[in-house]
């Protein structure tokens, strides 16, 4: 997999160029949740986006909030050590009418962001409607539409959950929006 140690960053007109001949850039996308955090890993190689892996971090419903946040942190740390991402992208908080679920989502994001900060990895976040618009063409697209488009874009044959497809969509948008160019 890609090692950040072998990448030289050069910015030209606000575009990040990564200097290396046969480099593979790994991006980890995260769809945060206290119950089922989706994650997806893609690579960029020769300007091609490739699916590597995806999954869901599921917490035990009867566990305390602290235990759930600890489990999410631990699993994100394992993803970072296993895949060594150059960049991590996460879906922004969507504040809804249910205040308590918004607060727990913010807490889950905080647990994830603290791990990202400890590893000092490049990070970006995107609003759910921006992700949907970029992937499907409509900011109010349904989750199953995002799921179908992600599978098409990344040539994924196996079944993936909506949490996984949201995370992969977030990683995909980061690969485009971060203007990462491999030369």
N, C-alpha and C positions, 0 to 999 in steps of 0.2 A: 504494500500500500504506500501511499505518499508520505513522505517525511517532510515536515516543514523546514527541517534543517538544510535541505537541499534546494530550497527555493530562494531565488533572489528577487525581491520586489522592486519594480521600477514603475513610477507613475509618469505618464505622458498625457497632458491635457485631461487630468482627472480619470484616466483609464489605467487600471492596474495591469501591468504586464508581468508575467512570471517567466523568468529566464531559466530554461533548462530544455534539453532536447527531448527526452522520452519521459516527461513527467506526467503523473496522474494526480489530479487534484481531487481530494475527497471532501464532500460536503454532507454534513449531518443535518437533517431537517427534523424538527420536533413540533408535535401538536400537543401542547400541555393539557393535562387534566389530573385531578386528584384521584380519579378512579381508573382511567385507562389512557395513559400517555402514549400517543403514537410516535414512532420514530422511523426514519427512512434514511438510507445512505446511498448516495449516488457518486459517480466519478465523472470527471471531465477529462477527456483525453483526445487530443487532436480535434478540439472543438465539438466532440461528440459527448452527449450526456448518456451515461449508462447506469442502469439499476444494479446495485450491489446486494442490498439486503434491507429488510424492514421488519417491524414487529410492534408489539404493544407491551408497555409496562403496566401490569395490572396490580392494583393494591387490594388488600383484604378489607372488605367493607366494614367489618367490626373492629378493625384496628383503630387506634387513636390517630388523631391528626399528625402528631409528632412522628409516630411510626411510619405513616404513609409518606410523609415528606422525606424521612430518612431513607426509605426504600427507593423512592424516585431518585434522590440524589445519588445513592449507591449505584443504581442501574445506569444512570446517565454517565457516571464516572467509568463504569465498565465499558460502555459504548465508546467513550473517548479513548480509553486505553486499547480497546480491540481494533478500532478503525482509524485512529490517529487523524481526525479530520483537520483540514486546513481552515475550514469555515463552518460555523454552526448558525442555522437560521431557525427562528421560532415564530409561531403565530402569535400576534398581539392579543391582548385581553379584549374580549368583547363584553362590554358591560351590559347586562340584561336586567330585566325587571326583578329577577330573583337575586337580591343583594347578597345573600349568604353564599350562593354558588359562585358569584363573581369574586367574592373575597377568597374563597378556597382556591379558585383558579389563579388568582394573584399570588397566593402563597406557594402553589406548586411551581409557578414560573420563577418565583424568588429562589426556591430550592435549586432549580435547574440552573438559573443564572449564576448562583454562587459557585457551582461546580465549574461552569464555563470560565468564570473569573479566576478561579484557582489555577486553571490550565492556561490562562491568557490566550484564548483562541479568538480569532476574528469572529464577530457576531453581528447579525442583523435580525430585524423583526419586521413582520408584514401584517397588515390588517387582513382579516379573513375575506372581506369583499374584494380587496386588491388581488389576492391570490386567486379567488374564483374567477375574477374578470380576466386575469392573465392566462389561466388554464382553459377555461370554458368559453370565455368571451362575454360573460354576464356576471356582474357582482352579486347577484342574488341567486346564483345557481344552486341547485340542490347538491347534497353530499354525494349522492349516487352518480351525478353527472361528472363531478370532479374525479371520482373513483374511476369511471370509465375512461375519461381523457388521460389520466395519469397512466393507466394500463396501456393505452394506445401509444402515448408519447414515449414510454420507456420499454415498450415491447415486453410487458410482464404477462406471463402465461398463467401463473398460479393465482389463486384467490388471495386477495388482500383486503383487510378491513378498511372501513372508512377512516379510522384513526391513522392507519398506515398511509393511505392515499393522501390525506391532508398533510401529513409530515413530508411525504415525497414531493407533493406540490410545492410546499414551502421551500424545500431544498432546491427544486428546479427553478423557482423564481429567483432564489439567491444566485444561482449560477448565471442567470441572465442579468439581473439587476446590479450585481456587484461588478459587472463589466470585467470579469476575469478572462484574460486572454492568455493563451499558451503559445509562446513563440520559440 
